[in-house]
Each structure stands twice: as C-alpha cells, then as structure tokens.
Amino acid sequence: MIKVAVTGAAGRMGSGIIRRITQQDDMEVVAAIEIPNSPLAGKDAGLQAGIDELGIEIVGAEKLEETLKASGAEVLVDFTIAPAAVETIRIATSCGVNVVVGTTGFSDEQMAENIKNVKENNVGAVISSNMAIGVNVFFNTLKKLAPLLYDYDIEIIEAHHNQKKDAPSGTAMTAFEVIANELDRDPEEVGVYGRKGLVGKRTSEEIGVHAVRGGDIVGDHTVMFVGEGERLEVKHQAHTREVFIAGVIRAIRYVPAAEKGIVSSMNDVLGLE
Ligand SMILES: NC(=O)c1ccc[n+]([C@@H]2O[C@H](COP(=O)([O-])OP(=O)(O)OC[C@H]3O[C@@H](n4cnc5c(N)ncnc54)[C@H](O)[C@@H]3O)[C@@H](O)[C@H]2O)c1
C-alpha cells in the first residue's frame, strides 16, 4: 500500500484526490493537512471530502513535519498555493517523502528552490502544472506543430473558473514555454500578456497569452497558429476535475520508484516521448 499525505485536503482538488485514493486497492490516505491553524483541524478527512469516515483527522500545516513522520507517508500530494507549496515541499523532501505537486503559479525562483530541495534530499518528485492525460498529449502536439508553423502568428488563450487566483494558468505557461523552446525564442522576450491601448503592430516573434475568467469553467486552452489565409487551432477542454485526478493517481503510483533527485514530468509518468 502506498501511504499518501494530502495537503490542501479540504480544497477542490485535495478533497477529490482523497475520494479517489479511497477507491484504489494499492494506496491509502495516511495524513490530511490544511492551512496552518485551520479551523478544520480535528475534523475527519473523509467526512470533509464527502465520503465515509476515514479515521484520519485533518491537521494544520504547522504540524506538517511531525504528521509526516508519525504517519509514515511515502508520498505527499500538494494542490495548494505556490508560496505554501514551496514550504511544504521543503519540509516533505527533508523528511524523505516523495512529492507529487500540482500547485501552479510558482515563480522561477520558487521552482528552482523546489528542484534544489528534491535534489538535495534525493527523493522522487513529479511536478506538473497539468496532470490531465489529454493535456500532456496537447503539449506533445504543440511541440511537433511549432517547428512546422514557425512563421505563423501564435496566440494562446486560456479560460478558467472565477475562483482561480493565478493567471495565466500554469498550463498556458507550459504551452508557451514548449512553443518558445521549439522555436528558439527567449520566453522573457516574446511573451505578450494581454493587450490594451496603442500597442503597435504585432511582431512575428511575439507569442500572445490571454486569460479569461468566469463561472465554473474547469480549464480550456487554445493555441492559435494564424497564417495568411488560414489558421490552425489546437484546443483542449477539461470537462471535469476528475481528468486531473486520474493523472494524480498515476503520478502517486509512479513516484515511489521514480528516479531520485530529479523532478519527473507527466511525460515520464505517462510514458510519452
Ligand atoms: N496540476 C493540475 O493538474 C491542476 C489541476 C487543478 C488545479 N491545479 C492547481 O492546484 C491548486 C489548488 O487548486 P484548488 O482548485 O484545489 O484550490 P482550492 O483553493 O480549492 O484548494 C486549496 C487548498 O489548499 C489549502 N492550503 C493553503 N495553504 C496550505 C498549506 N500551507 N498547507 C495545507 N493546505 C493549504 C487551502 O486552505 C485550500 O483548502 C491551484 O494552484 C490550481 O491552479 C492544478
């Protein structure tokens, strides 16, 4: 049985992950963690997730280290917010716990710190801004299309629910980086995030990235390759959070035997090129 700790246990993703873990034969929830001094501390994690009692009490993140040690967790799954996740990853890796991280919105510095902690503590890690299987095929498709359509204007549009805190989405940024890398363009130079006012003519190098927020949209990503007289659009739409959770379950299974000290991608988890 893979022993799993979940941070953000009462969140939309965290509670869904707890529900799905309880349906697997080869893994179990051994710890459920919420924000420091959470008012939910002491509440049963199963009941909080809308299922039967699990016998695992939610604890506040101020007790993360002792909880990880006492629970014997082998994998920590984190879907929270970036600054909290950096600290959680630091503590979990220092306890020798493998990590599966879906939290988005890390700065370059925060991601560098995550990678350093994984390396220094020699644990397995999967960090991915989008764990949906179709999305990872979407990234692969972009990788193949970008060199073919290198002289087309490229624009990325993402849409998410009105509760999402970071923008553009981690998935949009990954799509942007995949394309920029394939085209040998400097991501710092070519990203244009929204446009307003007299912005001047579009350059052929720039890659536009635009964020739409509204209602209950789970996650849409469209990449437009626009040429003279035609355009090609590649679009992924997530209908339900369950698509991410299916990927999380695969990552939990993968990470205990993953190569230690490096951050694996969903490509590694899914065996994609
Ligand atoms: N990688 C993916 O496939 C994927 C898919 C969906 C969402 N996400 C990302 O996952 C994150 C969470 O999304 P959500 O919709 O579940 O958000 P949410 O706001 O519903 O849940 C986040 C939870 O984290 C808790 N939290 C905050 N700080 C904490 C800490 N220090 N320790 C423990 N818990 C803490 C909050 O109290 C909250 O319950 C976001 O960054 C989102 O972009 C990633």
The ligand as an ORCA input file, in Angstrom:
! r2SCAN-3c Opt
* xyz 0 1
  N      -1.717     20.359    -11.920
  C      -3.003     20.199    -12.210
  O      -3.385     19.303    -12.978
  C      -4.023     21.088    -11.542
  C      -5.396     20.878    -11.707
  C      -6.280     21.684    -10.986
  C      -5.796     22.666    -10.129
  N      -4.454     22.838    -10.011
  C      -3.854     23.823     -9.080
  O      -3.969     23.265     -7.761
  C      -4.023     24.330     -6.805
  C      -5.244     24.149     -5.899
  O      -6.425     24.244     -6.662
  P      -7.857     24.071     -5.983
  O      -8.846     24.436     -7.049
  O      -7.964     22.751     -5.301
  O      -7.775     25.247     -4.906
  P      -8.601     25.399     -3.529
  O      -8.463     26.834     -3.154
  O      -9.950     24.783     -3.662
  O      -7.767     24.478     -2.505
  C      -6.508     24.812     -1.986
  C      -6.476     24.336     -0.555
  O      -5.158     24.468     -0.045
  C      -5.257     24.828      1.313
  N      -3.962     25.361      1.762
  C      -3.426     26.596      1.579
  N      -2.237     26.685      2.176
  C      -1.989     25.482      2.744
  C      -0.902     24.940      3.489
  N       0.176     25.668      3.815
  N      -0.968     23.649      3.870
  C      -2.036     22.898      3.588
  N      -3.113     23.350      2.900
  C      -3.069     24.627      2.473
  C      -6.407     25.835      1.337
  O      -6.937     26.036      2.615
  C      -7.393     25.152      0.390
  O      -8.267     24.265      1.080
  C      -4.027     25.629     -7.644
  O      -2.701     26.108     -7.741
  C      -4.519     25.173     -9.003
  O      -4.083     26.014    -10.042
  C      -3.553     22.075    -10.700
*
